[in-house]
Amino acid sequence: MDCAGHLYPVIYIKDMGDNVASPPQRAGAARSLPSLIALIVLITIASRSVNYMVQSTTPLLAKELGFTATSIGLLSAAAAAAQLFASAYLNLVLSPAARRRAFIAASAAVPLLLVVFWASNATTIWAAVAASGLAFGIIMPNLINLPSLAPKYAERLLAIYSLSLSISLVLGPSYETWLLASASYRSVFLYFAPLAALLVALSTLAVFPPGKAVRSATDYASALRGDGFISSTLAITSYNVPFMALVNYLPIYAAEELSLTKQAAYSLFIPFFALSMLTRLLMSLKPIRNILRSFALSASITIAGMALLLAAKSYAEAAVAMAVLGIPHGSTFTLSTIMIARTTKAEERNAVNSLFSSYLVVLAAAVSPALGLLADLYGYRAMWAFALAASAASSTAFLIKYWSFRAFK
């Protein structure tokens, strides 16, 4: 929210050990499977913890700087535009050597950007947001390719990658909730600097093997028409529209509509990400066989959770709704990446993974301002209702198109 081929940017680790996959050239020796798992877990936790903190705390800082809900949505769109350029263009056209340099440089920029956010005002925050979008647009799509270093275990490693995302989304918000008891939104950025430093250190362990950059329009078109891209985007849309609403506006809504303190409002993410982590842990221990049944269940839980949130009038009711919504948050992204793995060849997967990541960015850029406008014009409950309807529509489209698709059974 994945067998080394010429178009597929897997990462080889600069250590000797039992080969997990054979590199096309001696671009780096593949580590043992336990070492690969350790890298996936640690670099994912470091990067996603910081990425999510920036994503969720920037709207809160912007609110303090006088931004309206609509302008907060536009701020999110600016980050999405920069991230789209990185994920849809740079990650596909750069050579492996250049991509590795960009990966390390983007990681190195993250600690500096945290300082920029800390010192930002209503004008400079736009530059900070755009730069962070560019950095994470380079970093995050490459992480999803790590599991393909071990083709035999790829689906299990995708579940471990998704689990690592969830761990980061429990640790990060829990840490921030604790910080907010005494710290300002602005100072939170500095407190995440140690995790950003860990990301920098781990990024230097990565080496990209020789390969062909994707520049052909035919390659793009083929990826966009494939079942891997179509199925994964329909599936993720069913959850990411509600997720964008939660990330950008839940703490503001909880503070303004439910009269919660800023610490209590932000703590609503803890049951959400705890249930997400538990769901992904179960999926890593027992890999999914029938994607269709699993997705149908996830979609139903998403709709039920959004209905509960729409009706919530207290902290307890909102916390229950967020716990319910944590289950499909844990399952839907994992299912989407498995859809790509089951429907693409190794040489196609980098293009599909990068375009999938780019779609997430486009979706965020389009949805966040629309959600903010709805909140400004009609109130937050209208915004939640729109998110629920969009989720139901996307889920229905997926199930109609793929209910008889054998690869997902």
C-alpha positions as CSV (number, residue, x, y, z in Angstrom):
1,M,0.0,0.0,0.0
2,D,6.3,-7.3,-4.5
3,C,11.7,-12.5,-9.2
4,A,14.1,-10.1,-10.1
5,G,13.7,-9.0,-13.7
6,H,15.2,-6.2,-15.7
7,L,12.3,-3.9,-15.2
8,Y,11.6,-4.7,-11.5
9,P,13.6,-2.7,-8.9
10,V,14.2,-5.2,-6.2
11,I,16.8,-4.3,-3.6
12,Y,19.9,-6.4,-2.9
13,I,21.6,-6.1,0.4
14,K,25.3,-5.6,0.8
15,D,26.0,-8.7,2.8
16,M,26.9,-12.3,1.9
17,G,24.6,-15.0,3.0
18,D,22.3,-17.7,1.7
19,N,20.8,-16.5,-1.6
20,V,17.2,-15.5,-1.5
21,A,17.1,-14.6,-5.1
22,S,19.9,-14.6,-7.7
23,P,20.8,-11.1,-9.0
24,P,21.1,-10.7,-12.7
25,Q,24.7,-9.4,-12.2
26,R,26.9,-8.9,-9.1
27,A,25.1,-5.7,-8.1
28,G,25.1,-7.1,-4.5
29,A,24.7,-10.4,-2.8
30,A,21.3,-11.3,-1.6
31,R,21.0,-11.8,2.2
32,S,19.5,-14.7,3.9
33,L,15.7,-14.8,4.3
34,P,15.9,-13.7,8.0
35,S,18.1,-10.7,7.1
36,L,15.7,-9.8,4.3
37,I,12.8,-9.9,6.8
38,A,14.7,-7.8,9.2
39,L,15.4,-5.2,6.6
40,I,11.7,-5.1,5.4
41,V,10.5,-4.7,9.0
42,L,12.9,-2.1,10.2
43,I,13.0,0.2,7.1
44,T,9.3,0.0,6.7
45,I,8.6,0.9,10.3
46,A,11.1,3.8,10.2
47,S,9.9,5.3,6.9
48,R,6.1,4.8,7.4
49,S,6.1,6.1,11.0
50,V,7.7,9.4,9.9
51,N,5.6,9.5,6.7
52,Y,2.3,9.0,8.6
53,M,3.3,11.6,11.2
54,V,3.9,14.2,8.5
55,Q,0.7,13.2,6.7
56,S,-1.5,13.4,9.8
57,T,0.2,16.2,11.8
58,T,0.6,18.7,8.9
59,P,-3.2,19.4,8.8
60,L,-3.2,20.0,12.5
61,L,-0.3,22.4,12.2
62,A,-2.0,24.1,9.2
63,K,-5.2,24.5,11.3
64,E,-3.2,26.4,13.9
65,L,-1.7,28.5,11.1
66,G,-5.3,29.6,10.1
67,F,-6.0,27.2,7.2
68,T,-9.6,26.3,6.4
69,A,-10.7,22.7,5.7
70,T,-10.6,23.4,2.0
71,S,-7.1,24.9,2.1
72,I,-5.9,21.9,4.2
73,G,-7.2,19.7,1.4
74,L,-5.3,21.7,-1.1
75,L,-2.2,21.4,1.0
76,S,-2.6,17.6,0.9
77,A,-3.1,17.9,-2.9
78,A,0.3,19.7,-3.2
79,A,2.0,16.8,-1.3
80,A,0.2,14.4,-3.6
81,A,1.3,16.1,-6.8
82,A,4.9,16.0,-5.8
83,Q,4.6,12.4,-4.7
84,L,2.9,11.5,-8.0
85,F,5.8,13.0,-10.0
86,A,8.3,10.9,-8.0
87,S,6.3,7.6,-8.1
88,A,4.8,7.7,-11.6
89,Y,7.8,9.2,-13.4
90,L,11.1,9.1,-11.5
91,N,10.8,5.6,-10.1
92,L,10.1,4.3,-13.6
93,V,12.5,6.2,-15.8
94,L,15.6,6.3,-13.6
95,S,18.3,3.6,-14.1
96,P,18.8,1.3,-11.2
97,A,22.0,3.1,-10.2
98,A,20.3,6.5,-10.4
99,R,17.3,5.2,-8.6
100,R,19.5,4.0,-5.7
101,R,21.1,7.4,-5.4
102,A,17.7,9.0,-5.4
103,F,16.5,6.6,-2.8
104,I,19.4,7.4,-0.5
105,A,19.1,11.2,-1.1
106,A,15.4,11.2,-0.4
107,S,16.0,9.3,2.8
108,A,18.7,11.8,3.8
109,A,16.4,14.7,3.1
110,V,13.7,13.5,5.6
111,P,15.5,14.6,8.8
112,L,16.1,18.0,7.3
113,L,12.5,18.3,6.3
114,L,11.3,17.7,9.8
115,V,13.3,20.8,10.9
116,V,11.7,22.8,8.0
117,F,8.2,21.8,9.2
118,W,9.1,22.7,12.8
119,A,10.2,26.2,11.6
120,S,7.4,26.7,9.0
121,N,4.8,29.4,8.7
122,A,1.7,29.7,6.5
123,T,3.8,30.3,3.4
124,T,6.8,28.0,3.9
125,I,4.7,25.0,4.9
126,W,3.7,24.7,1.2
127,A,7.3,24.1,0.2
128,A,7.9,21.7,3.1
129,V,4.8,19.7,2.1
130,A,5.9,19.5,-1.6
131,A,9.4,18.5,-0.7
132,S,8.2,15.8,1.7
133,G,5.8,14.4,-1.0
134,L,8.7,14.2,-3.5
135,A,10.9,12.4,-0.9
136,F,8.3,9.8,0.2
137,G,7.2,9.4,-3.4
138,I,10.7,8.0,-4.1
139,I,11.0,6.0,-0.9
140,M,7.7,4.2,-0.4
141,P,7.1,2.6,-3.8
142,N,10.6,0.9,-3.7
143,L,9.8,-0.7,-0.3
144,I,6.8,-2.7,-1.7
145,N,9.2,-4.5,-4.1
146,L,11.4,-6.0,-1.4
147,P,9.3,-9.1,-0.9
148,S,10.0,-10.3,-4.5
149,L,13.6,-11.0,-3.5
150,A,12.3,-14.3,-2.3
151,P,9.8,-15.4,-5.0
152,K,8.8,-18.6,-3.1
153,Y,7.8,-16.5,-0.1
154,A,6.6,-13.4,-1.9
155,E,3.0,-13.4,-0.7
156,R,4.0,-14.2,2.9
157,L,6.6,-11.4,2.8
158,L,4.0,-9.0,1.4
159,A,1.9,-9.8,4.4
160,I,5.0,-9.2,6.6
161,Y,5.6,-5.9,4.8
162,S,1.9,-4.9,5.4
163,L,2.2,-6.0,9.0
164,S,5.3,-3.7,9.4
165,L,3.3,-0.9,8.0
166,S,0.7,-1.5,10.7
167,I,3.3,-1.8,13.5
168,S,4.6,1.7,12.4
169,L,1.0,3.0,12.5
170,V,0.6,1.8,16.0
171,L,4.0,2.9,17.3
172,G,3.9,6.3,15.6
173,P,0.4,7.5,16.7
174,S,0.9,6.1,20.2
175,Y,4.2,7.9,20.5
176,E,2.6,11.1,19.2
177,T,-0.4,10.8,21.5
178,W,2.1,10.6,24.4
179,L,4.0,13.6,23.1
180,L,0.9,15.7,22.7
181,A,0.2,15.6,26.5
182,S,2.9,18.3,26.7
183,A,4.2,19.1,23.2
184,S,2.9,21.3,20.5
185,Y,2.0,20.0,17.0
186,R,5.0,21.9,15.7
187,S,7.5,20.3,18.1
188,V,6.3,16.8,17.3
189,F,8.2,16.9,14.0
190,L,11.5,17.2,15.9
191,Y,10.7,14.3,18.2
192,F,10.5,12.0,15.1
193,A,14.0,12.8,14.1
194,P,15.5,9.6,15.6
195,L,13.3,7.4,13.4
196,A,14.2,9.6,10.4
197,A,17.9,9.0,11.2
198,L,17.3,5.2,11.3
199,L,15.7,5.5,7.8
200,V,18.9,7.2,6.5
201,A,21.1,4.5,7.9
202,L,19.1,1.7,6.5
203,S,18.8,3.2,3.1
204,T,22.5,3.0,2.6
205,L,22.3,-0.8,2.7
206,A,20.3,-1.0,-0.5
207,V,21.7,-1.6,-3.9
208,F,19.7,-1.8,-7.1
209,P,20.7,-4.4,-9.7
210,P,21.3,-3.7,-13.4
211,G,18.1,-3.4,-15.3
212,K,16.2,-1.5,-18.0
213,A,14.4,1.7,-17.1
214,V,10.7,1.8,-18.2
215,R,10.2,4.6,-20.7
216,S,7.9,3.1,-23.3
217,A,4.3,4.3,-23.6
218,T,3.4,0.7,-24.5
219,D,4.8,-0.4,-21.1
220,Y,2.6,2.1,-19.3
221,A,-0.5,1.2,-21.3
222,S,0.0,-2.5,-20.8
223,A,0.3,-2.0,-17.1
224,L,-2.8,0.2,-16.9
225,R,-4.9,-2.3,-18.9
226,G,-3.9,-5.3,-16.8
227,D,-6.0,-7.0,-14.2
228,G,-3.3,-6.4,-11.6
229,F,-3.7,-2.7,-11.8
230,I,-7.4,-2.6,-12.3
231,S,-8.3,-5.0,-9.5
232,S,-5.9,-3.5,-7.0
233,T,-7.1,0.1,-7.6
234,L,-10.7,-0.8,-7.4
235,A,-10.0,-2.7,-4.1
236,I,-7.9,0.1,-2.6
237,T,-10.4,2.8,-3.5
238,S,-13.0,1.1,-1.4
239,Y,-10.9,1.8,1.6
240,N,-8.7,4.8,0.8
241,V,-11.5,7.2,0.3
242,P,-12.6,6.7,3.9
243,F,-9.0,6.6,5.0
244,M,-8.2,10.0,3.5
245,A,-11.1,11.4,5.4
246,L,-9.8,9.9,8.6
247,V,-6.2,10.9,8.2
248,N,-6.9,14.5,7.3
249,Y,-10.0,15.3,9.3
250,L,-10.7,12.9,12.2
251,P,-8.8,14.8,14.9
252,I,-10.3,18.1,13.8
253,Y,-13.8,16.6,13.7
254,A,-13.4,14.9,17.1
255,A,-12.1,18.1,18.7
256,E,-14.8,20.4,17.2
257,E,-17.8,18.1,17.0
258,L,-17.2,15.7,19.9
259,S,-15.5,18.3,22.1
260,L,-12.5,16.1,22.8
261,T,-9.0,17.4,23.8
262,K,-6.3,17.3,21.1
263,Q,-4.7,14.3,22.9
264,A,-8.0,12.4,23.1
265,A,-8.9,13.2,19.5
266,Y,-5.6,11.9,18.2
267,S,-5.7,8.8,20.4
268,L,-8.7,7.5,18.3
269,F,-6.1,6.3,15.9
270,I,-4.7,3.9,18.5
271,P,-7.6,1.3,18.4
272,F,-7.7,1.8,14.6
273,F,-4.1,0.9,14.0
274,A,-4.1,-1.8,16.7
275,L,-6.8,-3.7,15.0
276,S,-5.1,-3.1,11.6
277,M,-1.9,-4.6,13.0
278,L,-3.7,-7.6,14.4
279,T,-5.4,-8.2,11.1
280,R,-2.1,-8.1,9.2
281,L,-0.4,-10.3,11.8
282,L,-3.1,-13.0,11.2
283,M,-2.7,-12.6,7.4
284,S,1.1,-13.1,7.7
285,L,0.6,-16.2,9.8
286,K,-2.2,-17.7,7.6
287,P,-1.8,-16.4,4.0
288,I,-5.0,-15.6,2.1
289,R,-6.2,-18.2,-0.5
290,N,-9.6,-16.8,-1.7
291,I,-9.2,-13.1,-2.3
292,L,-12.8,-12.6,-3.4
293,R,-14.3,-13.8,-0.1
294,S,-11.7,-11.9,1.9
295,F,-12.4,-8.7,0.0
296,A,-16.2,-9.0,0.3
297,L,-15.8,-9.4,4.1
298,S,-13.4,-6.4,4.3
299,A,-15.8,-4.2,2.2
300,S,-18.7,-5.1,4.4
301,I,-16.8,-4.2,7.5
302,T,-15.7,-0.9,6.0
303,I,-19.3,0.1,5.3
304,A,-20.4,-0.9,8.8
305,G,-17.5,1.0,10.4
306,M,-18.2,4.2,8.5
307,A,-21.9,3.9,9.5
308,L,-20.9,3.6,13.2
309,L,-18.6,6.7,12.9
310,L,-21.3,8.7,11.2
311,A,-23.6,7.9,14.1
312,A,-21.0,8.4,16.9
313,K,-21.7,11.1,19.5
314,S,-19.1,10.3,22.1
315,Y,-15.4,9.3,22.5
316,A,-16.4,5.7,23.2
317,E,-18.7,5.4,20.2
318,A,-16.0,6.9,17.9
319,A,-13.3,4.6,19.4
320,V,-15.5,1.5,18.6
321,A,-16.1,2.7,15.1
322,M,-12.3,3.3,14.6
323,A,-11.5,-0.2,15.9
324,V,-14.0,-1.7,13.4
325,L,-12.5,0.3,10.6
326,G,-9.0,-0.9,11.6
327,I,-9.8,-4.4,10.4
328,P,-10.3,-3.5,6.6
329,H,-7.4,-1.1,6.9
330,G,-5.3,-4.1,7.8
331,S,-6.7,-6.4,5.1
332,T,-7.4,-4.2,2.0
333,F,-3.9,-3.0,1.2
334,T,-2.5,-6.4,1.7
335,L,-5.1,-8.0,-0.6
336,S,-4.4,-5.3,-3.2
337,T,-0.7,-6.1,-3.3
338,I,-1.4,-9.9,-3.5
339,M,-3.7,-9.2,-6.5
340,I,-0.8,-7.6,-8.2
341,A,1.5,-10.5,-7.4
342,R,-1.0,-13.0,-8.7
343,T,-1.7,-11.3,-12.0
344,T,1.7,-10.0,-13.2
345,K,4.9,-11.4,-14.5
346,A,8.2,-10.4,-12.8
347,E,9.2,-8.1,-15.6
348,E,5.8,-6.3,-15.4
349,R,5.6,-5.8,-11.7
350,N,7.7,-2.7,-11.2
351,A,5.5,-0.8,-13.6
352,V,2.3,-2.0,-12.0
353,N,3.6,-1.4,-8.4
354,S,4.7,2.1,-9.3
355,L,1.5,2.9,-11.1
356,F,-0.5,1.5,-8.1
357,S,1.4,3.8,-5.8
358,S,0.8,6.7,-8.1
359,Y,-2.9,5.9,-8.2
360,L,-2.9,6.2,-4.4
361,V,-1.4,9.6,-4.8
362,V,-3.9,10.7,-7.5
363,L,-6.7,9.5,-5.4
364,A,-5.5,11.4,-2.3
365,A,-5.0,14.6,-4.5
366,A,-8.5,14.4,-5.8
367,V,-10.3,13.2,-2.7
368,S,-8.7,15.3,0.0
369,P,-9.8,18.8,-1.3
370,A,-13.3,17.4,-2.2
371,L,-13.7,16.1,1.4
372,G,-12.6,19.4,2.8
373,L,-15.0,21.3,0.6
374,L,-17.8,19.0,1.7
375,A,-16.9,19.6,5.4
376,D,-16.8,23.4,4.8
377,L,-20.1,23.5,3.0
378,Y,-22.2,20.9,4.6
379,G,-20.4,19.7,7.8
380,Y,-18.3,16.8,8.7
381,R,-21.1,14.3,8.8
382,A,-21.9,14.9,5.1
383,M,-18.2,14.2,4.5
384,W,-18.4,10.8,6.3
385,A,-21.5,10.0,4.4
386,F,-19.8,10.7,1.0
387,A,-16.8,8.5,2.0
388,L,-19.2,5.7,2.9
389,A,-21.0,5.9,-0.4
390,A,-17.8,6.0,-2.4
391,S,-16.5,2.9,-0.6
392,A,-19.8,1.0,-1.4
393,A,-19.6,2.0,-5.1
394,S,-16.0,0.9,-5.5
395,S,-16.5,-2.4,-3.7
396,T,-19.5,-3.2,-5.8
397,A,-17.6,-2.5,-9.0
398,F,-14.8,-4.8,-7.9
399,L,-17.1,-7.7,-7.0
400,I,-19.1,-7.4,-10.3
401,K,-15.9,-7.4,-12.4
402,Y,-13.9,-10.1,-10.6
403,W,-16.4,-12.4,-8.9
404,S,-15.6,-15.2,-11.4
405,F,-11.9,-14.4,-11.8
406,R,-10.1,-17.7,-11.1
407,A,-6.8,-16.2,-9.9
408,F,-8.6,-14.7,-7.0
409,K,-10.3,-17.9,-5.8
